[in-house]
Amino acid sequence: MAFNNRALLERLILWPPAIARHRQYDRLVTHGFIHADGMHLLFNMVTLYFFGRQLEPFFAGYIGSLGYLVFYLSAIVIAIMPTYLRHQRDAHYRSLGASGAVSAVLFAFILLAPWSKIYVFLIPIGIPAFVFGGLYLGYTIWMDRRGGGNINHSAHLWGAVYGMLFTVMMEPRAATTFMARLMDPAG
């Protein structure tokens, strides 16, 4: 709906001064439900579908049937917090999209299944998930430090960190299991 309704987009987007001045705290969540365009939405939702459907039973086993939803919604908020804090007085800054939360989902999956293959557009072979994760984090950090553009790389980075930390909080053995699986690709 926000693609065709500018007023709705402006009300839901993360605009830090609206949070500080008008106490519109809901924007910390609502920004994750609007996207810049159809491709942005499609890319996030395809990634969410393929990795999320494998994580949902994992979280349900620890925190119930709504566990995955709790994880995803909290990831929307946590991934955007460093951006909000950095730009809370910047009237020109805006951010939207689910990419931070989707990054949390992706990295929770990588932590649980490091040798799974991830297929990237235009690359004809699957890349081990942990290799993809390392490359993705390196690129995200580089682009965040570089600045500019219309992509919130900070949300991608903090979403990834949150996805791994949340998973380890649910299952503390996930970190040691990750390391053991890295050392034994066939296992």
N, C-alpha and C positions, 0 to 999 in steps of 0.2 A: 504494500500500500504506500509506503514512503517513497517508492520510486516516482510515483505520480502525485504526491502530496507534499509539497515543500514545507508547509506549516507543520505537518506531522514529523517529518525528518528533523526539522529544527528543534522540535520539542523533545525528541528522543535521543539525539546525538549527544556525545560527551562534549559538553562545552563547560570547562572548569569554572568560569565565573558564575554560572547559573547554580552550581552546587554550593559554592562559597557564599554568594550573595542572597540567593533565593531558597536555599536549603532543598534543592531538587536532587536529593540523594538517589532517587530512582534512576537517574541518568547513568550511574555507575553500572547498572544492569541493562537498561534499555538500549544503550549504544551497541550491545552485542546482538541485537535482533534486527538491526537495519544494516544495509550494505550499500556500497557506492554504485554498484550496477549488477546486472544479472550474472556476469562472469565471476565477480567477487563472491556473490552468494553461492553460485554453483560449486566453485572450487572449495569453499569452506564446508558446504554440506556433503559433498562427495567424500572429502577427507573424514569428516565427522562420522559418516555412515560406515565406511570401511573399517575404521579403527575403533569407533565407539561401540559397535555391535559386539566386538570381542572383549571390551572392557566392562560393559554393563554387568555381565554375570560375576565378574571378579569383585566389583564394588558391592553388588547385591549380597554377596556372601559375607561381607564384613559389616555393612551398615544398612542392610535391608533393601527392599525393592525400590526405594527411592534414592538409594545411595549414589547411583550414577548421576541422577539429576542434581543432587546436592553438590557433587563434585563439579559438574559442568557449570552450574550457576555460580558457585563460589569462584571458579576459575575465571569467569567473565570479570568479576570484581577484582580479584587479586592481580590478574594480568595487567589491568589498566591503572592500578594504584600508583606505580612509579611515574607514569605519564601524567596522571592527575596532579600529583604532588609537584612535579617539575613545572607544570603549566597552569597552576591554579590561579594565577593572576594574569594570565595571557588571554586577553579578550579575542585574539585572532585565531586561537588554537581550537581545532575540532578533531574528533576521532570517532570512527564508527566501525562496526564489523565484529564478527565472532572469532577472528584469527587468533587472539590470545588464548581463548578457551579451547579452540581447536588444536592449538599448539600444545596445550596441557594434555589433551587426549592423546595426541600423537606421541608425546614423550613418555607418558605413562605406559603406553603400548610398547615403546622401544625398551623401557626398563624391564618389562615382563617377557618380551620376546626379541632379544637383540639380534638373533640370526634370521629372523623372518625377512623375507624379501619385500622391498618397497620398490614399486615401479613408478618411475618419473616420466612425465611426458617427454617424448623425443629420444629417450634412452631405451634401447630395445631389450636390455637385460635388467633383472632385479638387482637392487643394491641391498646388501645386508643393512638391517634397520639401524644398527649402531653406527655404521659408516655414514649413512644418510644423516643421522642425528648429529654427528660431529661436524659434517660439512654444513648442515643447516645452521647449527649454533655459531660456527665460525663466520658464516656469511651474515647472519643476523647481528652479531656483535659488531662486525666491520661496518655494516650499513647503518647501524644505530649511532655509532661514533662519527660516521661521515656526515650524517644529518641530511636534511633536504628530502624532497620527494613527498609522495602522498601515502606512504606505508608506515604504519607505526611498528617499527622493528622492536622497540622496547617491549611492547605488549607480547610479541612473539617470544622474546627471550624470557620474560618473567612468567609467561604462561608455561613454557617448557620447564622452567625451574619448579614452578608450583605443581605441575603434573607429576614430576618425579618425587617431590617432597610429600605430596598427599599420598601417593602410592606407598611410600616407605612408612608413613605414619599408619596406614591401614595394615600393612604387612611389613614389619621391620626386617624380616629376612629377605625382602625383595632386593635390597642392595647387595647382600652377599650372594644371593642366587644369581643376580645379574653378572657379577664378577665370575662366578663358577661357570655360567653358561658361555661367557666370552672365551674362557680357557678351553671349553669343550664343545666346539661347533656341532659335532655329531650327536651330542647327548641331548 
